[in-house]
Amino acid sequence: MQLRTLGSSGLRVSPLCLGTMTFGTPVDEADAIRLVHGAIDLGINFVDTANVYEGYARYLGSAGGVAEEIVGKALRDRRDKVVLATKVGAPVGPGPQDRGLSAVHILRELDASLRRLQTDVIDLYIIHWPDKYVPPETTLEAIEIAVRQGKIRHFGVSNHSAAQLCELLWIADRQGGPRVVSSQIPFSLLRREFQNDLPFCEKHGIGVTPYQSLQGGLLTGKYRRGQPPPDGSRVAEKPDWVWELDDPLFDRLEGIESLAEQLGVPVAPYCLSWTLSQPAMTSLVVGAKRIEQIQEAVTATEITIPAEHRVLLDALCPPPWQQPDPVRGA
């Protein structure tokens, strides 16, 4: 795979990133380690995890840490082969300091992540969610401390809007601290709310690493109108994590699948290829239970979506409204 540069960081990463949210349950430790090793063998050099990930056992405020421990074991003798990302900010307990973006929480959780990951430095430390109770200046000061200590190399954000990214860049310029280099957002053909933020990221050197690019498995072709969800699917195992399978959704899924069939390619890599071609897209975070799913996802890098398909896809899955330009007419 041809590597891409992650924003202004200079890090070169594969266009696919192995996501680890399901590590623990339903993907047990042995299978998860095999997935990590298999992904590296396929050319994937980017691994994404979080301090709260523990698979389907996860609930708001649970301690997490399971996925980080598994990733640490998997990378014990392969650490130099990957760009490693983890996250901070989501609740990891019931206490007032067990969540958010205060310096106390960030620096404490960073040390815990380093221990679990069995590494002395994290390449990309990601703010998992915005925290309206903590000034961003305070958060960035904690990030700068971690950078100066040599515990993280770069930082990114997740679930932030372009307006929030703009504020972080402005504060970094004013304070002379580290700049945000990546943005992880939910983004797929079926979910394009952040579409109009992408040009901002491209302009300001922020690499986009979206999650849910296959929308919880909806864009894999496994779900059929009038048929029960297949065994082992996310709808069957964790239905509250997936949208309702109604007729309007199937209308879109069947339309997308028919376009993929015209190119003679599976629908999953077809959809991933479309996402990879969007502005600022650097690496798609893709989870898997089996190595075959990763192998199929890798083929997305070899697919080109024709211009006429893009028009049809916009009709099937419309982008959000964008203010027209009365001067230029675009």
Sine and cosine of phi, psi and omega as CSV:
sin_phi,cos_phi,sin_psi,cos_psi,sin_omega,cos_omega
0.00,0.00,0.58,-0.82,0.04,-1.00
-0.99,0.16,0.83,-0.56,-0.06,-1.00
-0.96,0.27,0.42,-0.91,0.03,-1.00
-0.84,-0.53,0.43,-0.90,0.02,-1.00
-1.00,0.04,0.77,-0.64,-0.03,-1.00
-0.99,0.13,1.00,-0.09,0.03,-1.00
0.80,0.60,-0.69,-0.72,-0.02,-1.00
-1.00,-0.05,0.17,0.98,-0.09,-1.00
-0.97,0.25,-0.44,0.90,-0.13,-0.99
0.99,0.11,-0.14,0.99,0.05,-1.00
-0.93,0.37,0.70,-0.71,0.04,-1.00
-0.97,-0.24,0.87,-0.50,-0.10,-0.99
-0.79,-0.62,0.40,-0.92,0.06,-1.00
-0.94,0.33,0.47,-0.88,-0.01,-1.00
-0.93,0.37,-0.17,0.98,0.14,-0.99
-0.88,-0.48,0.65,-0.76,0.01,-1.00
-0.86,-0.51,0.73,-0.69,0.00,-1.00
-0.98,0.21,0.90,-0.44,0.08,-1.00
-1.00,0.03,0.56,-0.83,-0.16,-0.99
-0.82,-0.57,0.33,0.94,-0.08,-1.00
-0.88,0.47,-0.46,0.89,-0.03,-1.00
-1.00,-0.02,0.05,1.00,0.02,-1.00
-0.93,0.37,0.75,-0.66,-0.06,-1.00
0.90,-0.43,-0.92,0.39,0.11,-0.99
-0.55,-0.84,0.85,-0.52,0.20,0.98
-1.00,-0.01,-0.09,1.00,-0.03,-1.00
-1.00,-0.06,0.95,-0.32,-0.06,-1.00
-0.96,0.27,0.11,-0.99,-0.15,-0.99
-0.85,0.52,-0.73,0.68,-0.05,-1.00
-0.89,0.46,-0.71,0.71,0.00,-1.00
-0.92,0.39,-0.60,0.80,-0.01,-1.00
-0.91,0.42,-0.66,0.75,0.03,-1.00
-0.89,0.45,-0.65,0.76,0.05,-1.00
-0.90,0.44,-0.60,0.80,0.04,-1.00
-0.90,0.44,-0.69,0.72,0.01,-1.00
-0.87,0.49,-0.74,0.67,-0.01,-1.00
-0.90,0.43,-0.65,0.76,0.01,-1.00
-0.91,0.42,-0.63,0.77,0.03,-1.00
-0.90,0.44,-0.66,0.75,0.05,-1.00
-0.88,0.47,-0.66,0.75,0.01,-1.00
-0.90,0.44,-0.46,0.89,0.02,-1.00
-0.99,0.11,-0.04,1.00,0.03,-1.00
0.98,-0.22,0.06,1.00,0.04,-1.00
-0.99,0.16,0.86,-0.51,-0.05,-1.00
-0.89,-0.45,0.33,0.94,-0.09,-1.00
-0.76,-0.66,0.83,-0.55,-0.01,-1.00
-0.82,-0.58,0.76,-0.65,-0.04,-1.00
-0.88,-0.47,0.76,-0.65,0.07,-1.00
-0.62,-0.79,-0.20,-0.98,0.02,-1.00
-0.35,-0.94,0.42,-0.91,-0.04,-1.00
-0.93,0.38,-0.25,0.97,-0.02,-1.00
-0.98,-0.21,-0.10,1.00,-0.10,-0.99
-0.96,0.30,0.75,-0.66,0.12,-0.99
-0.42,-0.91,0.52,0.85,0.04,-1.00
0.96,0.29,-0.44,-0.90,-0.07,-1.00
-0.94,0.34,-0.15,0.99,0.07,-1.00
-0.97,0.26,-0.15,0.99,-0.07,-1.00
-0.92,0.39,0.71,-0.71,0.18,-0.98
-0.62,-0.78,0.31,-0.95,-0.10,-0.99
-0.87,0.49,0.91,-0.42,0.03,-1.00
0.99,-0.13,-0.02,1.00,0.07,-1.00
-0.94,0.35,0.37,-0.93,-0.17,-0.99
-0.92,0.38,-0.46,0.89,-0.01,-1.00
0.91,0.42,-0.46,-0.89,0.05,-1.00
1.00,0.04,-0.26,0.97,-0.09,-1.00
-0.90,0.43,-0.76,0.65,-0.04,-1.00
-0.89,0.45,-0.65,0.76,0.02,-1.00
-0.88,0.48,-0.66,0.75,0.02,-1.00
-0.89,0.47,-0.66,0.75,0.01,-1.00
-0.92,0.40,-0.70,0.72,0.01,-1.00
-0.88,0.47,-0.65,0.76,0.03,-1.00
-0.86,0.51,-0.68,0.74,0.04,-1.00
-0.92,0.39,-0.65,0.76,-0.03,-1.00
-0.91,0.42,-0.54,0.84,-0.08,-1.00
-0.99,-0.16,0.16,0.99,-0.09,-1.00
-0.80,0.60,-0.67,0.74,0.00,-1.00
-0.92,-0.39,0.30,0.95,-0.03,-1.00
-0.71,-0.71,0.28,0.96,-0.11,-0.99
-0.85,0.53,-0.59,0.80,-0.06,-1.00
-0.97,0.26,-0.06,1.00,-0.03,-1.00
-1.00,-0.06,-0.13,0.99,-0.11,-0.99
-0.74,-0.67,0.43,-0.90,0.27,-0.96
-1.00,-0.03,0.88,-0.48,-0.14,-0.99
-0.96,-0.26,0.80,-0.60,0.02,-1.00
-0.85,-0.53,0.65,-0.76,0.17,-0.99
-0.62,-0.79,0.11,-0.99,-0.18,-0.98
-0.77,-0.63,0.29,-0.96,0.01,-1.00
-0.57,-0.82,0.48,-0.88,0.12,-0.99
0.79,-0.61,-0.54,0.84,0.00,-1.00
-0.95,0.30,0.40,-0.92,-0.04,-1.00
-0.89,0.46,0.70,-0.72,0.06,-1.00
-0.82,-0.58,0.27,0.96,0.00,-1.00
0.11,-0.99,0.03,-1.00,-0.08,-1.00
-1.00,0.08,-0.22,0.98,-0.12,-0.99
-0.98,0.21,0.33,-0.94,-0.03,-1.00
-0.92,0.40,-0.38,0.92,0.03,-1.00
-0.99,-0.15,0.16,0.99,-0.05,-1.00
-1.00,-0.06,0.31,0.95,-0.01,-1.00
-0.33,-0.94,0.22,-0.98,0.15,-0.99
1.00,0.01,-0.22,-0.98,-0.17,-0.99
-0.85,-0.53,0.50,0.86,0.13,-0.99
-0.95,0.30,0.33,-0.94,0.04,-1.00
-0.89,0.46,-0.61,0.79,0.02,-1.00
-0.85,0.53,-0.77,0.64,-0.05,-1.00
-0.93,0.37,-0.72,0.70,-0.06,-1.00
-0.87,0.49,-0.77,0.63,-0.10,-0.99
-0.94,0.33,-0.55,0.84,0.08,-1.00
-0.93,0.37,-0.72,0.70,-0.03,-1.00
-0.94,0.34,-0.52,0.85,0.06,-1.00
-0.87,0.49,-0.72,0.69,0.02,-1.00
-0.89,0.45,-0.63,0.78,0.03,-1.00
-0.91,0.41,-0.65,0.76,0.03,-1.00
-0.90,0.43,-0.67,0.75,0.02,-1.00
-0.87,0.50,-0.65,0.76,0.02,-1.00
-0.90,0.43,-0.73,0.68,-0.05,-1.00
-0.92,0.39,-0.60,0.80,-0.02,-1.00
-0.99,0.15,-0.11,0.99,0.03,-1.00
0.83,0.56,0.72,0.70,0.01,-1.00
-0.65,-0.76,0.31,-0.95,0.02,-1.00
-0.98,-0.20,-0.07,1.00,0.01,-1.00
-0.46,-0.89,0.61,-0.79,0.08,-1.00
-0.95,-0.30,0.79,-0.62,-0.08,-1.00
-0.93,0.36,-0.63,0.77,-0.04,-1.00
-0.67,-0.75,0.94,-0.35,0.00,-1.00
-0.98,-0.19,0.84,-0.55,-0.20,-0.98
-0.92,-0.39,0.77,-0.63,0.15,-0.99
-0.96,0.27,0.92,-0.40,-0.19,-0.98
-0.93,0.37,-0.69,0.73,-0.01,-1.00
-0.60,-0.80,0.47,-0.88,0.15,-0.99
-0.90,0.44,0.44,-0.90,0.03,-1.00
-0.78,-0.62,0.96,-0.29,-0.09,-1.00
-0.95,0.32,-0.20,0.98,-0.04,-1.00
-1.00,-0.07,-0.14,0.99,-0.03,-1.00
-0.87,-0.50,0.82,-0.58,0.04,-1.00
-0.87,0.50,0.67,-0.74,0.00,-1.00
-0.86,0.51,-0.46,0.89,0.06,-1.00
-0.86,0.51,-0.65,0.76,0.00,-1.00
-0.91,0.42,-0.69,0.73,0.01,-1.00
-0.89,0.46,-0.70,0.71,-0.02,-1.00
-0.92,0.38,-0.52,0.85,0.08,-1.00
-0.90,0.43,-0.64,0.77,0.04,-1.00
-0.91,0.41,-0.65,0.76,0.04,-1.00
-0.88,0.47,-0.67,0.74,0.01,-1.00
-0.90,0.45,-0.63,0.77,0.07,-1.00
-0.85,0.52,-0.71,0.71,-0.02,-1.00
-0.90,0.43,-0.61,0.79,0.04,-1.00
-0.91,0.41,-0.72,0.70,-0.01,-1.00
-0.90,0.43,-0.52,0.86,0.05,-1.00
-0.97,0.23,-0.16,0.99,-0.01,-1.00
0.98,0.19,0.30,0.95,-0.03,-1.00
-1.00,0.00,-0.40,0.91,0.13,-0.99
-0.71,-0.71,0.46,-0.89,0.00,-1.00
-0.99,-0.16,-0.65,0.76,-0.01,-1.00
-0.59,-0.81,0.28,-0.96,0.07,-1.00
-0.75,-0.67,0.50,-0.87,0.05,-1.00
-0.72,-0.70,-0.05,-1.00,0.01,-1.00
-0.73,-0.68,0.31,-0.95,0.06,-1.00
-0.74,-0.68,0.61,-0.79,0.07,-1.00
0.88,0.48,0.60,0.80,0.05,-1.00
-0.92,-0.39,0.57,-0.82,0.07,-1.00
-0.99,0.11,0.18,-0.98,0.06,-1.00
-0.88,0.47,-0.58,0.81,0.03,-1.00
-0.89,0.46,-0.66,0.75,0.03,-1.00
-0.94,0.35,-0.61,0.80,0.08,-1.00
-0.89,0.46,-0.67,0.74,0.00,-1.00
-0.86,0.50,-0.67,0.74,0.02,-1.00
-0.90,0.43,-0.66,0.75,0.02,-1.00
-0.89,0.46,-0.65,0.76,0.04,-1.00
-0.91,0.42,-0.66,0.75,-0.01,-1.00
-0.90,0.44,-0.69,0.72,0.00,-1.00
-0.91,0.42,-0.66,0.76,0.02,-1.00
-0.88,0.48,-0.66,0.75,0.04,-1.00
-0.91,0.42,-0.64,0.77,-0.04,-1.00
-0.95,0.32,-0.65,0.76,-0.07,-1.00
-1.00,-0.04,-0.23,0.97,-0.05,-1.00
0.97,0.26,0.38,0.93,-0.02,-1.00
-1.00,-0.07,-0.11,-0.99,-0.03,-1.00
-0.92,0.40,0.56,-0.83,0.00,-1.00
-0.99,-0.13,0.57,-0.82,0.07,-1.00
-0.92,0.40,0.73,-0.68,-0.09,-1.00
-0.91,-0.42,-0.17,0.99,-0.03,-1.00
-0.52,-0.86,0.41,-0.91,0.03,-1.00
-0.70,-0.71,0.84,-0.55,0.02,-1.00
-0.95,-0.31,0.90,-0.43,-0.09,-1.00
-0.78,-0.63,0.41,-0.91,0.17,-0.99
-0.96,0.28,0.83,-0.55,-0.09,-1.00
-0.41,-0.91,0.77,-0.64,0.08,-1.00
-0.33,-0.95,0.06,-1.00,0.10,-1.00
-0.84,0.55,-0.54,0.84,-0.03,-1.00
-1.00,0.06,-0.21,0.98,-0.07,-1.00
-0.64,-0.77,0.99,-0.11,-0.16,-0.99
-0.88,-0.47,0.43,0.90,-0.06,-1.00
-0.84,0.54,-0.53,0.85,-0.06,-1.00
-1.00,-0.04,0.18,0.98,-0.08,-1.00
-0.80,0.59,-0.71,0.71,-0.08,-1.00
-0.97,0.24,-0.12,0.99,0.09,-1.00
-0.99,0.11,-0.32,0.95,-0.14,-0.99
-0.90,0.44,-0.68,0.74,0.04,-1.00
-0.87,0.49,-0.57,0.82,0.06,-1.00
-0.88,0.47,-0.71,0.70,0.00,-1.00
-0.88,0.47,-0.67,0.74,0.00,-1.00
-0.89,0.46,-0.66,0.75,-0.05,-1.00
-0.93,0.38,-0.55,0.84,-0.14,-0.99
-0.95,-0.30,0.32,0.95,0.13,-0.99
0.93,0.36,0.63,0.78,0.03,-1.00
-0.92,-0.39,0.91,-0.42,0.00,-1.00
-0.98,0.19,0.72,-0.69,-0.02,-1.00
-0.99,-0.11,0.78,-0.63,-0.02,-1.00
-0.80,-0.60,0.97,0.24,-0.18,-0.98
-0.94,0.34,0.46,-0.89,0.18,-0.98
-0.94,-0.35,0.20,-0.98,-0.05,-1.00
0.87,0.49,0.57,0.82,0.03,-1.00
-0.92,0.38,-0.33,0.94,0.12,-0.99
-0.95,-0.32,0.23,0.97,0.08,-1.00
0.73,0.68,0.85,0.53,0.06,-1.00
0.90,0.43,0.42,0.91,0.00,-1.00
1.00,-0.07,-0.09,1.00,0.00,-1.00
-0.90,0.45,-0.49,0.87,-0.06,-1.00
-0.99,-0.12,0.43,0.90,0.03,-1.00
-0.98,-0.21,-0.15,0.99,-0.02,-1.00
1.00,0.08,0.09,1.00,-0.07,-1.00
-0.99,0.15,-0.30,0.95,-0.04,-1.00
-0.98,-0.21,0.73,-0.69,-0.06,-1.00
-0.82,-0.57,0.62,-0.78,0.02,-1.00
-0.86,0.51,0.75,-0.66,0.06,-1.00
0.98,0.19,0.04,1.00,0.00,-1.00
-0.89,-0.45,0.54,-0.84,0.03,-1.00
-0.93,0.37,0.45,-0.89,0.05,-1.00
-0.86,0.52,0.65,-0.76,0.00,-1.00
-0.91,0.41,0.48,-0.88,0.06,-1.00
-0.86,0.51,0.65,-0.76,0.02,-1.00
1.00,0.08,-0.10,0.99,0.04,-1.00
-0.98,0.20,0.29,-0.96,-0.02,-1.00
-0.92,0.40,-0.57,0.82,0.03,-1.00
-0.88,0.47,-0.63,0.78,0.00,-1.00
-0.95,0.30,-0.59,0.81,-0.10,-0.99
-1.00,-0.03,-0.60,0.80,-0.09,-1.00
-0.61,-0.79,0.93,0.36,-0.14,-0.99
-0.88,0.48,-0.45,0.89,-0.01,-1.00
-0.96,0.28,-0.11,0.99,0.04,-1.00
-1.00,-0.08,-0.01,1.00,-0.10,-0.99
-0.76,-0.65,0.52,-0.86,0.00,-1.00
-0.89,0.45,0.33,-0.94,0.07,-1.00
-0.92,0.39,0.71,-0.71,-0.02,-1.00
-1.00,0.06,0.99,0.14,-0.02,-1.00
-0.96,-0.28,0.08,-1.00,-0.07,-1.00
-0.89,0.45,-0.69,0.72,0.04,-1.00
-0.86,0.52,-0.60,0.80,0.04,-1.00
-0.92,0.40,-0.71,0.71,0.01,-1.00
-0.90,0.44,-0.53,0.85,0.07,-1.00
-0.85,0.52,-0.68,0.73,0.00,-1.00
-0.95,0.32,-0.69,0.72,-0.02,-1.00
-0.87,0.49,-0.68,0.73,-0.01,-1.00
-0.93,0.36,-0.57,0.82,0.07,-1.00
-0.91,0.41,-0.68,0.73,0.04,-1.00
-0.90,0.44,-0.69,0.72,-0.03,-1.00
-0.90,0.45,-0.60,0.80,0.02,-1.00
-0.91,0.42,-0.55,0.83,0.05,-1.00
-0.94,0.35,-0.65,0.76,0.06,-1.00
-0.88,0.47,-0.63,0.78,0.02,-1.00
-0.89,0.45,-0.55,0.84,0.03,-1.00
-0.89,0.46,-0.53,0.85,0.04,-1.00
-1.00,0.02,-0.14,0.99,0.00,-1.00
0.95,0.30,0.54,0.84,-0.02,-1.00
-0.79,-0.61,0.42,-0.91,0.08,-1.00
-0.89,0.46,0.45,-0.89,-0.10,-1.00
-0.93,0.36,-0.56,0.83,-0.05,-1.00
-0.89,0.46,-0.82,0.57,0.03,-1.00
-0.91,0.41,-0.46,0.89,0.09,-1.00
-0.86,0.51,-0.74,0.67,0.00,-1.00
-0.93,0.38,-0.62,0.78,0.04,-1.00
-0.90,0.43,-0.63,0.77,0.02,-1.00
-0.89,0.46,-0.67,0.74,0.04,-1.00
-0.86,0.51,-0.71,0.70,-0.02,-1.00
-0.90,0.43,-0.66,0.75,0.00,-1.00
-0.88,0.47,-0.41,0.91,-0.05,-1.00
-1.00,0.06,-0.04,1.00,-0.01,-1.00
-0.98,0.21,0.38,-0.92,-0.04,-1.00
-0.84,0.55,0.65,-0.76,0.10,-1.00
0.94,0.34,-0.03,1.00,-0.02,-1.00
-0.92,0.39,0.80,-0.61,-0.05,-1.00
-0.92,-0.39,-0.77,0.64,-0.07,-1.00
-0.42,-0.91,0.75,-0.66,-0.04,-1.00
-1.00,-0.04,0.81,-0.59,0.04,-1.00
-0.98,0.18,0.92,-0.39,-0.07,-1.00
-0.83,-0.56,0.83,-0.56,0.08,-1.00
-1.00,-0.04,0.30,-0.95,-0.01,-1.00
-0.38,-0.92,0.40,-0.91,0.14,-0.99
-0.97,-0.26,-0.41,0.91,-0.07,-1.00
-0.74,-0.67,0.51,-0.86,-0.01,-1.00
-0.89,0.45,-0.47,0.88,0.02,-1.00
-0.89,0.46,-0.54,0.84,0.04,-1.00
-0.92,0.39,-0.62,0.79,0.05,-1.00
-0.93,0.37,-0.67,0.75,0.02,-1.00
-0.86,0.52,-0.67,0.74,0.02,-1.00
-0.92,0.39,-0.66,0.75,-0.01,-1.00
-0.88,0.48,-0.60,0.80,-0.01,-1.00
-0.87,0.49,-0.50,0.87,-0.02,-1.00
-0.92,0.40,-0.25,0.97,0.03,-1.00
-0.86,0.50,-0.47,0.88,-0.04,-1.00
-0.95,0.32,-0.19,0.98,-0.02,-1.00
-0.97,-0.25,0.03,1.00,-0.07,-1.00
-0.97,-0.23,0.67,-0.74,0.09,-1.00
-0.89,-0.45,0.81,-0.58,0.00,-1.00
-1.00,0.08,0.87,-0.49,-0.01,-1.00
-0.90,0.43,0.41,-0.91,-0.03,-1.00
-0.87,0.49,-0.62,0.79,-0.02,-1.00
-0.92,0.39,-0.50,0.87,0.07,-1.00
-0.93,0.37,-0.59,0.80,-0.02,-1.00
-0.89,0.46,-0.62,0.78,0.04,-1.00
-0.90,0.44,-0.69,0.72,0.00,-1.00
-0.93,0.38,-0.60,0.80,0.03,-1.00
-0.92,0.39,-0.60,0.80,0.06,-1.00
-0.91,0.42,-0.53,0.85,0.05,-1.00
-0.95,0.31,-0.63,0.78,0.02,-1.00
-0.95,0.31,-0.65,0.76,-0.08,-1.00
-0.77,-0.64,0.99,0.17,-0.15,-0.99
-0.89,0.47,0.65,-0.76,0.12,-0.99
-0.95,0.32,0.30,-0.95,0.02,-1.00
-0.93,0.38,0.36,-0.93,0.00,-1.00
-0.86,0.51,0.63,-0.78,0.07,-1.00
-0.75,-0.66,0.71,-0.70,-0.03,-1.00
-0.85,0.52,0.81,-0.58,0.01,-1.00
-0.95,0.32,0.35,-0.94,0.01,-1.00
-0.99,-0.16,0.96,-0.28,-0.05,-1.00
-0.94,0.34,-0.29,0.96,-0.02,-1.00
-1.00,0.03,-0.75,0.66,-0.06,-1.00
-1.00,-0.02,-0.31,0.95,0.04,-1.00
0.97,0.25,0.41,0.91,0.00,-1.00
-0.77,-0.63,0.00,0.00,0.00,0.00
